[in-house]
């Protein structure tokens, strides 16, 4: 077996205070996010046809899935079904989380 990092992407600042880095295979994408906070309001809800699992590495957020909001801390995980509206609000100074998507989020490439 050979380790291959050729499809790993460099860190991209998607907007001030939000950085993204990703790696993918043909059918799976893992995205590392870093956010500076806290935020006064949650992001607007969004939905996509991809399955998503989120793992909170560091910090604290409010994670909204549909009409339900949950406080997540480092070590917590959440699964998001396809087409489910969801968003976050960053509660701490620094947040780091990992999102896994299948299929790939082509708009991130």
C-alpha positions in Angstrom: 0.0 0.0 0.0 1.2 3.5 -0.8 0.1 6.7 1.0 -1.0 9.4 -1.5 -1.6 13.0 -0.6 -1.9 14.3 -4.2 -5.5 15.2 -3.8 -5.1 17.0 -0.5 -5.9 20.7 -0.9 -4.2 23.7 0.7 -5.9 25.8 3.3 -8.4 28.2 1.7 -9.9 31.2 3.5 -13.5 31.1 2.2 -14.3 34.4 4.0 -12.7 36.3 6.9 -12.5 34.0 9.9 -13.3 30.8 8.0 -10.7 28.4 6.7 -11.2 25.1 4.9 -8.8 22.3 3.9 -10.0 19.1 2.2 -9.0 15.7 0.8 -11.2 13.3 -1.2 -11.4 10.0 -3.0 -13.8 9.3 -5.9 -16.8 9.1 -3.6 -15.8 10.5 -0.2 -14.7 14.0 0.9 -13.3 15.0 4.3 -13.2 18.8 5.0 -11.5 20.4 8.0 -12.9 23.8 9.0 -11.5 26.4 11.3 -13.8 29.3 12.5 -13.1 32.4 14.5 -15.9 33.4 16.8 -18.0 33.9 18.6 -20.8 34.7 16.2 -23.8 36.8 17.2 -26.2 34.8 14.9 -26.2 31.4 13.2 -25.3 31.1 9.6 -28.4 30.9 7.3 -29.7 27.3 7.0 -28.6 25.4 3.9 -29.3 21.9 2.5 -27.6 19.7 0.0 -28.1 16.2 -1.5 -25.0 14.8 0.2 -24.9 12.7 3.4 -22.8 14.5 6.0 -21.2 13.6 9.3 -19.7 16.3 11.5 -17.1 15.8 14.3 -16.3 18.7 16.5 -12.6 18.7 17.2 -12.3 21.8 19.3 -14.5 24.6 20.6 -18.3 24.9 21.1 -21.1 25.5 18.6 -24.8 25.4 18.3 -25.8 22.9 15.5 -29.2 23.4 14.0 -30.8 20.5 12.1 -34.3 21.4 10.9 -36.0 23.1 13.8 -33.8 21.5 16.5 -30.7 23.1 17.9 -28.1 21.3 20.0 -25.0 22.6 21.8 -22.0 20.6 20.7 -18.6 20.5 22.4 -15.3 18.9 21.4 -15.7 15.2 20.8 -19.4 15.4 19.8 -20.7 14.2 16.4 -23.8 14.6 14.4 -25.1 13.0 11.2 -27.0 15.1 8.6 -29.3 13.2 6.1 -29.4 14.3 2.5 -31.5 17.5 1.8 -31.9 18.3 5.5 -31.7 22.0 6.3 -28.9 22.7 8.8 -26.5 25.4 10.0 -24.2 26.3 12.9 -23.5 29.2 15.3 -19.9 29.4 16.6 -20.0 30.0 20.4 -16.3 30.0 21.3 -13.2 32.0 20.1 -11.9 29.1 18.0 -13.7 26.2 16.5 -12.3 23.3 14.5 -14.5 20.7 13.0 -14.3 17.9 10.5 -17.1 17.2 7.9 -17.3 14.0 5.9 -19.5 14.0 2.7 -20.6 11.4 0.3 -20.8 11.9 -2.7 -18.3 14.7 -3.2 -19.2 18.4 -2.8 -18.1 19.4 -6.3 -18.6 23.1 -5.4 -15.7 22.7 -2.9 -13.2 21.5 -5.6 
